[in-house]
Amino acid sequence: MPHFVQLPSDSAQYLLDLIREIDSDTKYTERQRGYTVPKLQKLLKDPRAARLAFQDTSYLLELIDDDDLEEYEQIREMTRETLEEIQSLQASRFDEMKDIESQRQARRAKRQPAKELQLHFEHTSAQV
């Protein structure tokens, strides 16, 4: 699996157009646009200029699901595939981080009995 998935400029433009044309006006979408639109504008100029967060990709995939115009079918499917790749990469990264944290906890747990024993000896030697 690649470590970086690049959203092409034409996909960024398609998504910006889609937001402008069909996005609803709710508190959720207003807040999400505030996060996502600036990133898409940066990506439009330079595909490596910003990274989409998991919430961005979910929001954009919801919009794509609502787009049913035939003339956008090709760009819609290419963009959907790219966003799904990004989400998959984000999910695997999240799993890696969970695994790293569980490894840290296991290492700490291994040292805990030794630390308790050391504290016991320090305590008993201080009494003598």
N, C-alpha and C positions, 0 to 999 in steps of 0.2 A: 504494500500500500504506500502511495506517495506521502511525503511529509507536508506537502503544500499543494493546494489546488487553486489554480488561478481562474478567476471569473473574467471571461473575455469582455472587452469594451462594448461589443454589440449586445451582450447579455445585460450588462449594467444599464445601457441605454434603454433596452426593452423593459427592464424592471422599473426604471424611473418613469417611463411612459405609462406603464401599467399602474403604478401608484397614483400618478396624476389623473388617469382616466377612470379607474374603477374603485379606488380605495374609499372606504366609508369614513365618516367623521364620528369617531367614538373616542373616548379618553385613551383606550388601549392603542388604537391605530395612530392617534395623534402623537402619543408618546413614542411609539415604535418608529414612526416616520422621523421623529427628531433624532433617533439613534441611527437609523438605516440610511436615510437620504444622503447625509453628508459623506458616509462611507462609500455609497454608490457613486457619488459625484467624484470622489477621489479616485475610485477604481476606473472611472470613465477616462480620466486623464492618464493614469498609470496603474495597470492591473496589479501591481505589487504595493500600492500606496496604503492600503488598509486591509484589515481582516474583518470578515463578517462573524459576529457572535452567533451562538446557537439560536438565540431569540430572533436574530435577523433572518436566519435561514428559514426558521419555522414560519415567520410572518410572510416572507416572500413566497414560500411554497404554498401557503394558503391563498395568496393572491393569484398565483399561477393556476391553482385548481379552479378559480372562478373565471379565468379567461377562457372563453370558448370561441374566439374568432379564428376562422380557418386560416386567414392570411398570416397569422402568427404561429401556426402550428410547429414549423421547423425550429424557429428560435425558442419557442416555448419549451419544446422537448429537450433541446440542447441545454437550455438554462436550467431546467428541472434536474437533468442528469448531473450538471455541475454542482448545483446546490445540494443534491443528495450525497454526492461525493464529499462535499465540505462537511455535511452533517455526520457522515460516517467517520470521517477523519477526526472530527471533534469528539464523537462518542468513544472512539478507540483511545484518544488522548486522555479523556476523562477516566477510562478504565485503567490505563497505564498509571495515572496519578493515584487512583485508589489502590492499585497493587503496590506502588512505591510506599504509600502510607502504611499499608498493612505490613510490609516488610520492615519498616521502621519500628512499628509497634512490636513486632516479633523480636527484633534485635533488642529493644529496650526490655522486653519481658525476660529475655535470657539473662540480662545483666541484673535484673531486679533482685533475684535471690542472693547473688554475690554482694550486692550493695547492702542488703539487709543483714547479711552475715558480717560484713565489715563494720556496719553501725553497731551491731551487737558486741563485737570484740572491742570497739572503741569505747563503748559504754561500760563494759565489764572491766577493762583495763583502767579506766578512769576511777573506778571504785576501789581498786587495789592500792 
